[in-house]
Amino acid sequence: MRLQSRGITVNVRIWNDHLEQTIVMLHGFTGTIATWDKIAASLTNYRVVAVDLMGHGQTDSPDDIKVYSVEEQLQLLDDIFQQLNLRHFILLGYSMGGRVALSYANMFPNRVLHLLLESASPGLKTAEERAERRLSDENLANMIEQNGIESFVKKWENIPLFATQRRLSIDVQQAIREERLSQCEIGLANSLRGMGTGAQKSLWPNLEKLQMSITLITGELDEKFCKIAKEMQSLLPNAQHVIVEDVGHAIHVENPETFATIVKDAIKIKRS
């Protein structure tokens, strides 16, 4: 489904459209709505709405960096949600999509019934850290534009963060690779510049104000994000932290069955 908002064409996929209780899913950097196929197939009692974020999948990839900012992305998403008549919903985000989801919950707290964050962070705490990360992201963005998607994907799939994905079946690894290769250079480059971790405002000071139920999900082998989630939980008023054994950063890819069960259980706890 293609929807128009703020001059941008946004790609949306909906499963179980006849159901009312809705889970909105936001993918990570280099991902698309396809990353949620297995999870959506397991959530048969819920309407699932997945969105290709700006610069990804079949959503537009404009040249103007300004439209890639987190603030612009939040306004775009909220307009799309209104077009879909989504007033209150469960929101799930992975990695970059988790940062966007947390930012959305911070800006529109009354819209989010339950927030699920997979391997996500509230951003970097200090201006110095953000400046350093912006420089790193700019260098990576330039590399993508200069060397092309194939060269970038070869580098990206071999970073330590995704080391555990090498244990997946060849078919699954190939599907992930094809999803990454399907992106366009300008979309990924501008995504890094506009809504990378360095460009995003820190949400650490805002965590204690978030009153909705929040579930933090991390992989046991992803030590960095386990540590971040533990610190987030200590600041959030109503959060649980679930650690999944023997997986890394992308739990929904590495162990989709367990991930789907965690999502269903978290929602049941909220509804009860």
Secondary structure as UniProt FT lines:
FT   STRAND          2..5
FT   TURN            6..7
FT   STRAND          8..15
FT   TURN            17..18
FT   STRAND          22..26
FT   TURN            29..30
FT   HELIX           33..36
FT   HELIX           37..42
FT   TURN            44..45
FT   STRAND          47..51
FT   TURN            54..55
FT   TURN            57..58
FT   HELIX           65..68
FT   HELIX           70..83
FT   TURN            84..85
FT   STRAND          89..94
FT   HELIX           96..107
FT   TURN            109..111
FT   STRAND          112..118
FT   HELIX           127..147
FT   HELIX           149..156
FT   TURN            157..158
FT   HELIX           160..167
FT   HELIX           170..181
FT   HELIX           185..195
FT   TURN            197..199
FT   HELIX           204..209
FT   STRAND          213..219
FT   TURN            220..221
FT   HELIX           223..235
FT   TURN            237..238
FT   STRAND          239..244
FT   TURN            245..246
FT   HELIX           251..254
FT   HELIX           256..271
//
